[in-house]
Amino acid sequence: MCDHRPVCTGPEHVVAAHPEQGWSLRCDGGIVFDDTGELLPDGRAVSPHRSYPAQPLAAA
């Protein structure tokens, strides 16, 4: 998918950003989400990797 010259050495280059929807398309075809999850170009999914523990919701 990347047609940059010289060819990109990593997936860091964003070709389309949609912060209002919470995702960005990288030049390698991967999609990265604001919650740190990813869809890789080969179709595999990467679960979000948060640096803080998930907090349980409070019950009213």
LUMLUMDREN-2810 file (N, C-alpha, C; in Angstrom, 1 decimal):
<atoms>
<atom><aa>M</aa><ch>A</ch><at>N</at><xx>0.8</xx><yy>-1.2</yy><zz>0.0</zz></atom>
<atom><aa>M</aa><ch>A</ch><at>CA</at><xx>0.0</xx><yy>0.0</yy><zz>0.0</zz></atom>
<atom><aa>M</aa><ch>A</ch><at>C</at><xx>0.9</xx><yy>1.3</yy><zz>0.0</zz></atom>
<atom><aa>C</aa><ch>A</ch><at>N</at><xx>2.0</xx><yy>1.2</yy><zz>0.6</zz></atom>
<atom><aa>C</aa><ch>A</ch><at>CA</at><xx>2.9</xx><yy>2.4</yy><zz>0.7</zz></atom>
<atom><aa>C</aa><ch>A</ch><at>C</at><xx>3.6</xx><yy>2.6</yy><zz>-0.6</zz></atom>
<atom><aa>D</aa><ch>A</ch><at>N</at><xx>3.5</xx><yy>3.8</yy><zz>-1.1</zz></atom>
<atom><aa>D</aa><ch>A</ch><at>CA</at><xx>4.1</xx><yy>4.1</yy><zz>-2.4</zz></atom>
<atom><aa>D</aa><ch>A</ch><at>C</at><xx>5.2</xx><yy>5.2</yy><zz>-2.2</zz></atom>
<atom><aa>H</aa><ch>A</ch><at>N</at><xx>5.6</xx><yy>5.4</yy><zz>-1.0</zz></atom>
<atom><aa>H</aa><ch>A</ch><at>CA</at><xx>6.6</xx><yy>6.4</yy><zz>-0.7</zz></atom>
<atom><aa>H</aa><ch>A</ch><at>C</at><xx>7.9</xx><yy>6.0</yy><zz>-1.2</zz></atom>
<atom><aa>R</aa><ch>A</ch><at>N</at><xx>8.7</xx><yy>7.0</yy><zz>-1.6</zz></atom>
<atom><aa>R</aa><ch>A</ch><at>CA</at><xx>10.1</xx><yy>6.8</yy><zz>-2.1</zz></atom>
<atom><aa>R</aa><ch>A</ch><at>C</at><xx>11.0</xx><yy>7.7</yy><zz>-1.3</zz></atom>
<atom><aa>P</aa><ch>A</ch><at>N</at><xx>11.9</xx><yy>7.2</yy><zz>-0.6</zz></atom>
<atom><aa>P</aa><ch>A</ch><at>CA</at><xx>12.2</xx><yy>5.8</yy><zz>-0.4</zz></atom>
<atom><aa>P</aa><ch>A</ch><at>C</at><xx>11.1</xx><yy>5.1</yy><zz>0.4</zz></atom>
<atom><aa>V</aa><ch>A</ch><at>N</at><xx>11.0</xx><yy>3.8</yy><zz>0.3</zz></atom>
<atom><aa>V</aa><ch>A</ch><at>CA</at><xx>9.9</xx><yy>3.1</yy><zz>1.0</zz></atom>
<atom><aa>V</aa><ch>A</ch><at>C</at><xx>10.0</xx><yy>3.3</yy><zz>2.5</zz></atom>
<atom><aa>C</aa><ch>A</ch><at>N</at><xx>8.9</xx><yy>3.4</yy><zz>3.2</zz></atom>
<atom><aa>C</aa><ch>A</ch><at>CA</at><xx>8.8</xx><yy>3.6</yy><zz>4.6</zz></atom>
<atom><aa>C</aa><ch>A</ch><at>C</at><xx>9.5</xx><yy>2.4</yy><zz>5.3</zz></atom>
<atom><aa>T</aa><ch>A</ch><at>N</at><xx>10.2</xx><yy>2.7</yy><zz>6.4</zz></atom>
<atom><aa>T</aa><ch>A</ch><at>CA</at><xx>10.8</xx><yy>1.6</yy><zz>7.1</zz></atom>
<atom><aa>T</aa><ch>A</ch><at>C</at><xx>10.0</xx><yy>1.0</yy><zz>8.2</zz></atom>
<atom><aa>G</aa><ch>A</ch><at>N</at><xx>8.9</xx><yy>1.7</yy><zz>8.5</zz></atom>
<atom><aa>G</aa><ch>A</ch><at>CA</at><xx>8.0</xx><yy>1.3</yy><zz>9.6</zz></atom>
<atom><aa>G</aa><ch>A</ch><at>C</at><xx>6.6</xx><yy>1.7</yy><zz>9.4</zz></atom>
<atom><aa>P</aa><ch>A</ch><at>N</at><xx>5.7</xx><yy>1.3</yy><zz>10.2</zz></atom>
<atom><aa>P</aa><ch>A</ch><at>CA</at><xx>4.3</xx><yy>1.6</yy><zz>10.0</zz></atom>
<atom><aa>P</aa><ch>A</ch><at>C</at><xx>3.8</xx><yy>2.9</yy><zz>10.7</zz></atom>
<atom><aa>E</aa><ch>A</ch><at>N</at><xx>4.8</xx><yy>3.8</yy><zz>11.0</zz></atom>
<atom><aa>E</aa><ch>A</ch><at>CA</at><xx>4.4</xx><yy>5.0</yy><zz>11.8</zz></atom>
<atom><aa>E</aa><ch>A</ch><at>C</at><xx>3.7</xx><yy>6.0</yy><zz>10.9</zz></atom>
<atom><aa>H</aa><ch>A</ch><at>N</at><xx>3.9</xx><yy>6.0</yy><zz>9.6</zz></atom>
<atom><aa>H</aa><ch>A</ch><at>CA</at><xx>3.3</xx><yy>7.0</yy><zz>8.7</zz></atom>
<atom><aa>H</aa><ch>A</ch><at>C</at><xx>1.8</xx><yy>6.9</yy><zz>8.6</zz></atom>
<atom><aa>V</aa><ch>A</ch><at>N</at><xx>1.1</xx><yy>7.9</yy><zz>9.0</zz></atom>
<atom><aa>V</aa><ch>A</ch><at>CA</at><xx>-0.4</xx><yy>7.9</yy><zz>8.9</zz></atom>
<atom><aa>V</aa><ch>A</ch><at>C</at><xx>-0.8</xx><yy>8.6</yy><zz>7.6</zz></atom>
<atom><aa>V</aa><ch>A</ch><at>N</at><xx>-1.6</xx><yy>7.9</yy><zz>6.9</zz></atom>
<atom><aa>V</aa><ch>A</ch><at>CA</at><xx>-2.1</xx><yy>8.4</yy><zz>5.6</zz></atom>
<atom><aa>V</aa><ch>A</ch><at>C</at><xx>-3.5</xx><yy>9.0</yy><zz>5.7</zz></atom>
<atom><aa>A</aa><ch>A</ch><at>N</at><xx>-4.3</xx><yy>8.6</yy><zz>6.7</zz></atom>
<atom><aa>A</aa><ch>A</ch><at>CA</at><xx>-5.6</xx><yy>9.1</yy><zz>6.9</zz></atom>
<atom><aa>A</aa><ch>A</ch><at>C</at><xx>-5.9</xx><yy>9.1</yy><zz>8.4</zz></atom>
<atom><aa>A</aa><ch>A</ch><at>N</at><xx>-6.2</xx><yy>10.2</yy><zz>9.0</zz></atom>
<atom><aa>A</aa><ch>A</ch><at>CA</at><xx>-6.6</xx><yy>10.3</yy><zz>10.4</zz></atom>
<atom><aa>A</aa><ch>A</ch><at>C</at><xx>-8.0</xx><yy>10.7</yy><zz>10.6</zz></atom>
<atom><aa>H</aa><ch>A</ch><at>N</at><xx>-8.7</xx><yy>10.0</yy><zz>11.4</zz></atom>
<atom><aa>H</aa><ch>A</ch><at>CA</at><xx>-10.1</xx><yy>10.3</yy><zz>11.8</zz></atom>
<atom><aa>H</aa><ch>A</ch><at>C</at><xx>-10.3</xx><yy>10.3</yy><zz>13.3</zz></atom>
<atom><aa>P</aa><ch>A</ch><at>N</at><xx>-9.7</xx><yy>11.3</yy><zz>13.9</zz></atom>
<atom><aa>P</aa><ch>A</ch><at>CA</at><xx>-9.8</xx><yy>11.4</yy><zz>15.4</zz></atom>
<atom><aa>P</aa><ch>A</ch><at>C</at><xx>-11.2</xx><yy>11.5</yy><zz>16.0</zz></atom>
<atom><aa>E</aa><ch>A</ch><at>N</at><xx>-12.1</xx><yy>12.0</yy><zz>15.2</zz></atom>
<atom><aa>E</aa><ch>A</ch><at>CA</at><xx>-13.5</xx><yy>12.1</yy><zz>15.6</zz></atom>
<atom><aa>E</aa><ch>A</ch><at>C</at><xx>-14.1</xx><yy>10.7</yy><zz>15.7</zz></atom>
<atom><aa>Q</aa><ch>A</ch><at>N</at><xx>-13.6</xx><yy>9.8</yy><zz>14.9</zz></atom>
<atom><aa>Q</aa><ch>A</ch><at>CA</at><xx>-14.1</xx><yy>8.4</yy><zz>15.0</zz></atom>
<atom><aa>Q</aa><ch>A</ch><at>C</at><xx>-13.1</xx><yy>7.5</yy><zz>15.7</zz></atom>
<atom><aa>G</aa><ch>A</ch><at>N</at><xx>-12.0</xx><yy>8.0</yy><zz>16.1</zz></atom>
<atom><aa>G</aa><ch>A</ch><at>CA</at><xx>-11.1</xx><yy>7.2</yy><zz>17.0</zz></atom>
<atom><aa>G</aa><ch>A</ch><at>C</at><xx>-10.1</xx><yy>6.2</yy><zz>16.3</zz></atom>
<atom><aa>W</aa><ch>A</ch><at>N</at><xx>-9.8</xx><yy>6.5</yy><zz>15.0</zz></atom>
<atom><aa>W</aa><ch>A</ch><at>CA</at><xx>-8.9</xx><yy>5.6</yy><zz>14.3</zz></atom>
<atom><aa>W</aa><ch>A</ch><at>C</at><xx>-8.1</xx><yy>6.3</yy><zz>13.3</zz></atom>
<atom><aa>S</aa><ch>A</ch><at>N</at><xx>-6.9</xx><yy>5.7</yy><zz>12.9</zz></atom>
<atom><aa>S</aa><ch>A</ch><at>CA</at><xx>-6.1</xx><yy>6.2</yy><zz>11.8</zz></atom>
<atom><aa>S</aa><ch>A</ch><at>C</at><xx>-5.6</xx><yy>5.1</yy><zz>10.9</zz></atom>
<atom><aa>L</aa><ch>A</ch><at>N</at><xx>-5.4</xx><yy>5.4</yy><zz>9.7</zz></atom>
<atom><aa>L</aa><ch>A</ch><at>CA</at><xx>-4.9</xx><yy>4.4</yy><zz>8.7</zz></atom>
<atom><aa>L</aa><ch>A</ch><at>C</at><xx>-3.4</xx><yy>4.7</yy><zz>8.5</zz></atom>
<atom><aa>R</aa><ch>A</ch><at>N</at><xx>-2.6</xx><yy>3.6</yy><zz>8.6</zz></atom>
<atom><aa>R</aa><ch>A</ch><at>CA</at><xx>-1.2</xx><yy>3.7</yy><zz>8.4</zz></atom>
<atom><aa>R</aa><ch>A</ch><at>C</at><xx>-0.9</xx><yy>3.4</yy><zz>7.0</zz></atom>
<atom><aa>C</aa><ch>A</ch><at>N</at><xx>0.3</xx><yy>3.8</yy><zz>6.5</zz></atom>
<atom><aa>C</aa><ch>A</ch><at>CA</at><xx>0.7</xx><yy>3.5</yy><zz>5.1</zz></atom>
<atom><aa>C</aa><ch>A</ch><at>C</at><xx>0.9</xx><yy>2.1</yy><zz>4.8</zz></atom>
<atom><aa>D</aa><ch>A</ch><at>N</at><xx>1.0</xx><yy>1.2</yy><zz>5.8</zz></atom>
<atom><aa>D</aa><ch>A</ch><at>CA</at><xx>1.2</xx><yy>-0.2</yy><zz>5.6</zz></atom>
<atom><aa>D</aa><ch>A</ch><at>C</at><xx>-0.2</xx><yy>-0.9</yy><zz>5.5</zz></atom>
<atom><aa>G</aa><ch>A</ch><at>N</at><xx>-1.3</xx><yy>-0.2</yy><zz>5.6</zz></atom>
<atom><aa>G</aa><ch>A</ch><at>CA</at><xx>-2.6</xx><yy>-0.7</yy><zz>5.5</zz></atom>
<atom><aa>G</aa><ch>A</ch><at>C</at><xx>-3.2</xx><yy>-1.1</yy><zz>6.9</zz></atom>
<atom><aa>G</aa><ch>A</ch><at>N</at><xx>-2.5</xx><yy>-0.9</yy><zz>7.9</zz></atom>
<atom><aa>G</aa><ch>A</ch><at>CA</at><xx>-3.0</xx><yy>-1.2</yy><zz>9.3</zz></atom>
<atom><aa>G</aa><ch>A</ch><at>C</at><xx>-3.8</xx><yy>-0.1</yy><zz>9.8</zz></atom>
<atom><aa>I</aa><ch>A</ch><at>N</at><xx>-4.7</xx><yy>-0.4</yy><zz>10.7</zz></atom>
<atom><aa>I</aa><ch>A</ch><at>CA</at><xx>-5.6</xx><yy>0.6</yy><zz>11.3</zz></atom>
<atom><aa>I</aa><ch>A</ch><at>C</at><xx>-5.3</xx><yy>0.6</yy><zz>12.8</zz></atom>
<atom><aa>V</aa><ch>A</ch><at>N</at><xx>-5.0</xx><yy>1.8</yy><zz>13.4</zz></atom>
<atom><aa>V</aa><ch>A</ch><at>CA</at><xx>-4.7</xx><yy>1.9</yy><zz>14.8</zz></atom>
<atom><aa>V</aa><ch>A</ch><at>C</at><xx>-5.9</xx><yy>2.7</yy><zz>15.4</zz></atom>
<atom><aa>F</aa><ch>A</ch><at>N</at><xx>-6.3</xx><yy>2.2</yy><zz>16.6</zz></atom>
<atom><aa>F</aa><ch>A</ch><at>CA</at><xx>-7.4</xx><yy>2.8</yy><zz>17.3</zz></atom>
<atom><aa>F</aa><ch>A</ch><at>C</at><xx>-7.0</xx><yy>3.6</yy><zz>18.5</zz></atom>
<atom><aa>D</aa><ch>A</ch><at>N</at><xx>-7.7</xx><yy>4.6</yy><zz>18.9</zz></atom>
<atom><aa>D</aa><ch>A</ch><at>CA</at><xx>-7.4</xx><yy>5.4</yy><zz>20.0</zz></atom>
<atom><aa>D</aa><ch>A</ch><at>C</at><xx>-7.2</xx><yy>4.7</yy><zz>21.3</zz></atom>
<atom><aa>D</aa><ch>A</ch><at>N</at><xx>-7.8</xx><yy>3.5</yy><zz>21.4</zz></atom>
<atom><aa>D</aa><ch>A</ch><at>CA</at><xx>-7.7</xx><yy>2.7</yy><zz>22.6</zz></atom>
<atom><aa>D</aa><ch>A</ch><at>C</at><xx>-6.5</xx><yy>1.8</yy><zz>22.6</zz></atom>
<atom><aa>T</aa><ch>A</ch><at>N</at><xx>-5.6</xx><yy>2.0</yy><zz>21.6</zz></atom>
<atom><aa>T</aa><ch>A</ch><at>CA</at><xx>-4.3</xx><yy>1.3</yy><zz>21.3</zz></atom>
<atom><aa>T</aa><ch>A</ch><at>C</at><xx>-4.5</xx><yy>-0.1</yy><zz>20.7</zz></atom>
<atom><aa>G</aa><ch>A</ch><at>N</at><xx>-5.7</xx><yy>-0.5</yy><zz>20.3</zz></atom>
<atom><aa>G</aa><ch>A</ch><at>CA</at><xx>-6.0</xx><yy>-1.7</yy><zz>19.6</zz></atom>
<atom><aa>G</aa><ch>A</ch><at>C</at><xx>-5.6</xx><yy>-1.4</yy><zz>18.1</zz></atom>
<atom><aa>E</aa><ch>A</ch><at>N</at><xx>-5.4</xx><yy>-2.5</yy><zz>17.4</zz></atom>
<atom><aa>E</aa><ch>A</ch><at>CA</at><xx>-5.0</xx><yy>-2.4</yy><zz>16.0</zz></atom>
<atom><aa>E</aa><ch>A</ch><at>C</at><xx>-5.6</xx><yy>-3.5</yy><zz>15.2</zz></atom>
<atom><aa>L</aa><ch>A</ch><at>N</at><xx>-5.8</xx><yy>-3.2</yy><zz>13.9</zz></atom>
<atom><aa>L</aa><ch>A</ch><at>CA</at><xx>-6.1</xx><yy>-4.2</yy><zz>12.9</zz></atom>
<atom><aa>L</aa><ch>A</ch><at>C</at><xx>-4.9</xx><yy>-4.2</yy><zz>11.9</zz></atom>
<atom><aa>L</aa><ch>A</ch><at>N</at><xx>-4.2</xx><yy>-5.3</yy><zz>11.8</zz></atom>
<atom><aa>L</aa><ch>A</ch><at>CA</at><xx>-3.0</xx><yy>-5.4</yy><zz>11.0</zz></atom>
<atom><aa>L</aa><ch>A</ch><at>C</at><xx>-3.4</xx><yy>-5.7</yy><zz>9.5</zz></atom>
<atom><aa>P</aa><ch>A</ch><at>N</at><xx>-2.5</xx><yy>-5.4</yy><zz>8.6</zz></atom>
<atom><aa>P</aa><ch>A</ch><at>CA</at><xx>-2.8</xx><yy>-5.5</yy><zz>7.2</zz></atom>
<atom><aa>P</aa><ch>A</ch><at>C</at><xx>-3.1</xx><yy>-7.0</yy><zz>6.8</zz></atom>
<atom><aa>D</aa><ch>A</ch><at>N</at><xx>-2.7</xx><yy>-8.0</yy><zz>7.6</zz></atom>
<atom><aa>D</aa><ch>A</ch><at>CA</at><xx>-3.0</xx><yy>-9.4</yy><zz>7.2</zz></atom>
<atom><aa>D</aa><ch>A</ch><at>C</at><xx>-4.3</xx><yy>-9.8</yy><zz>7.9</zz></atom>
<atom><aa>G</aa><ch>A</ch><at>N</at><xx>-5.0</xx><yy>-8.9</yy><zz>8.5</zz></atom>
<atom><aa>G</aa><ch>A</ch><at>CA</at><xx>-6.3</xx><yy>-9.2</yy><zz>9.1</zz></atom>
<atom><aa>G</aa><ch>A</ch><at>C</at><xx>-6.3</xx><yy>-9.6</yy><zz>10.6</zz></atom>
<atom><aa>R</aa><ch>A</ch><at>N</at><xx>-5.1</xx><yy>-9.8</yy><zz>11.2</zz></atom>
<atom><aa>R</aa><ch>A</ch><at>CA</at><xx>-5.1</xx><yy>-10.1</yy><zz>12.6</zz></atom>
<atom><aa>R</aa><ch>A</ch><at>C</at><xx>-5.4</xx><yy>-8.9</yy><zz>13.4</zz></atom>
<atom><aa>A</aa><ch>A</ch><at>N</at><xx>-6.0</xx><yy>-9.1</yy><zz>14.6</zz></atom>
<atom><aa>A</aa><ch>A</ch><at>CA</at><xx>-6.3</xx><yy>-8.0</yy><zz>15.5</zz></atom>
<atom><aa>A</aa><ch>A</ch><at>C</at><xx>-5.4</xx><yy>-8.0</yy><zz>16.7</zz></atom>
<atom><aa>V</aa><ch>A</ch><at>N</at><xx>-5.0</xx><yy>-6.8</yy><zz>17.2</zz></atom>
<atom><aa>V</aa><ch>A</ch><at>CA</at><xx>-4.1</xx><yy>-6.7</yy><zz>18.3</zz></atom>
<atom><aa>V</aa><ch>A</ch><at>C</at><xx>-5.0</xx><yy>-6.0</yy><zz>19.4</zz></atom>
<atom><aa>S</aa><ch>A</ch><at>N</at><xx>-5.1</xx><yy>-6.7</yy><zz>20.5</zz></atom>
<atom><aa>S</aa><ch>A</ch><at>CA</at><xx>-5.9</xx><yy>-6.2</yy><zz>21.6</zz></atom>
<atom><aa>S</aa><ch>A</ch><at>C</at><xx>-5.3</xx><yy>-4.9</yy><zz>22.2</zz></atom>
<atom><aa>P</aa><ch>A</ch><at>N</at><xx>-6.2</xx><yy>-4.0</yy><zz>22.7</zz></atom>
<atom><aa>P</aa><ch>A</ch><at>CA</at><xx>-5.6</xx><yy>-2.8</yy><zz>23.3</zz></atom>
<atom><aa>P</aa><ch>A</ch><at>C</at><xx>-4.6</xx><yy>-3.2</yy><zz>24.4</zz></atom>
<atom><aa>H</aa><ch>A</ch><at>N</at><xx>-3.6</xx><yy>-2.4</yy><zz>24.5</zz></atom>
<atom><aa>H</aa><ch>A</ch><at>CA</at><xx>-2.6</xx><yy>-2.6</yy><zz>25.5</zz></atom>
<atom><aa>H</aa><ch>A</ch><at>C</at><xx>-2.4</xx><yy>-1.3</yy><zz>26.4</zz></atom>
<atom><aa>R</aa><ch>A</ch><at>N</at><xx>-3.3</xx><yy>-1.3</yy><zz>27.3</zz></atom>
<atom><aa>R</aa><ch>A</ch><at>CA</at><xx>-3.3</xx><yy>-0.1</yy><zz>28.2</zz></atom>
<atom><aa>R</aa><ch>A</ch><at>C</at><xx>-2.3</xx><yy>-0.2</yy><zz>29.3</zz></atom>
<atom><aa>S</aa><ch>A</ch><at>N</at><xx>-1.7</xx><yy>0.9</yy><zz>29.7</zz></atom>
<atom><aa>S</aa><ch>A</ch><at>CA</at><xx>-0.7</xx><yy>0.9</yy><zz>30.8</zz></atom>
<atom><aa>S</aa><ch>A</ch><at>C</at><xx>-1.3</xx><yy>1.1</yy><zz>32.2</zz></atom>
<atom><aa>Y</aa><ch>A</ch><at>N</at><xx>-2.6</xx><yy>1.1</yy><zz>32.3</zz></atom>
<atom><aa>Y</aa><ch>A</ch><at>CA</at><xx>-3.3</xx><yy>1.2</yy><zz>33.6</zz></atom>
<atom><aa>Y</aa><ch>A</ch><at>C</at><xx>-4.3</xx><yy>0.1</yy><zz>33.7</zz></atom>
<atom><aa>P</aa><ch>A</ch><at>N</at><xx>-4.6</xx><yy>-0.4</yy><zz>34.9</zz></atom>
<atom><aa>P</aa><ch>A</ch><at>CA</at><xx>-5.6</xx><yy>-1.5</yy><zz>35.0</zz></atom>
<atom><aa>P</aa><ch>A</ch><at>C</at><xx>-7.0</xx><yy>-1.0</yy><zz>34.7</zz></atom>
<atom><aa>A</aa><ch>A</ch><at>N</at><xx>-7.8</xx><yy>-1.8</yy><zz>34.1</zz></atom>
<atom><aa>A</aa><ch>A</ch><at>CA</at><xx>-9.2</xx><yy>-1.5</yy><zz>33.9</zz></atom>
<atom><aa>A</aa><ch>A</ch><at>C</at><xx>-10.0</xx><yy>-1.3</yy><zz>35.2</zz></atom>
<atom><aa>Q</aa><ch>A</ch><at>N</at><xx>-10.7</xx><yy>-0.3</yy><zz>35.3</zz></atom>
<atom><aa>Q</aa><ch>A</ch><at>CA</at><xx>-11.5</xx><yy>0.0</yy><zz>36.5</zz></atom>
<atom><aa>Q</aa><ch>A</ch><at>C</at><xx>-12.9</xx><yy>-0.5</yy><zz>36.3</zz></atom>
<atom><aa>P</aa><ch>A</ch><at>N</at><xx>-13.5</xx><yy>-1.2</yy><zz>37.3</zz></atom>
<atom><aa>P</aa><ch>A</ch><at>CA</at><xx>-14.9</xx><yy>-1.7</yy><zz>37.2</zz></atom>
<atom><aa>P</aa><ch>A</ch><at>C</at><xx>-15.8</xx><yy>-0.5</yy><zz>37.2</zz></atom>
<atom><aa>L</aa><ch>A</ch><at>N</at><xx>-16.9</xx><yy>-0.6</yy><zz>36.5</zz></atom>
<atom><aa>L</aa><ch>A</ch><at>CA</at><xx>-17.9</xx><yy>0.4</yy><zz>36.6</zz></atom>
<atom><aa>L</aa><ch>A</ch><at>C</at><xx>-18.6</xx><yy>0.5</yy><zz>37.9</zz></atom>
<atom><aa>A</aa><ch>A</ch><at>N</at><xx>-18.9</xx><yy>1.7</yy><zz>38.3</zz></atom>
<atom><aa>A</aa><ch>A</ch><at>CA</at><xx>-19.6</xx><yy>1.8</yy><zz>39.6</zz></atom>
<atom><aa>A</aa><ch>A</ch><at>C</at><xx>-21.1</xx><yy>1.6</yy><zz>39.4</zz></atom>
<atom><aa>A</aa><ch>A</ch><at>N</at><xx>-21.7</xx><yy>0.8</yy><zz>40.4</zz></atom>
<atom><aa>A</aa><ch>A</ch><at>CA</at><xx>-23.1</xx><yy>0.6</yy><zz>40.3</zz></atom>
<atom><aa>A</aa><ch>A</ch><at>C</at><xx>-23.8</xx><yy>1.6</yy><zz>41.1</zz></atom>
<atom><aa>A</aa><ch>A</ch><at>N</at><xx>-24.9</xx><yy>2.1</yy><zz>40.6</zz></atom>
<atom><aa>A</aa><ch>A</ch><at>CA</at><xx>-25.7</xx><yy>3.1</yy><zz>41.4</zz></atom>
<atom><aa>A</aa><ch>A</ch><at>C</at><xx>-26.7</xx><yy>2.5</yy><zz>42.2</zz></atom>
</atoms>
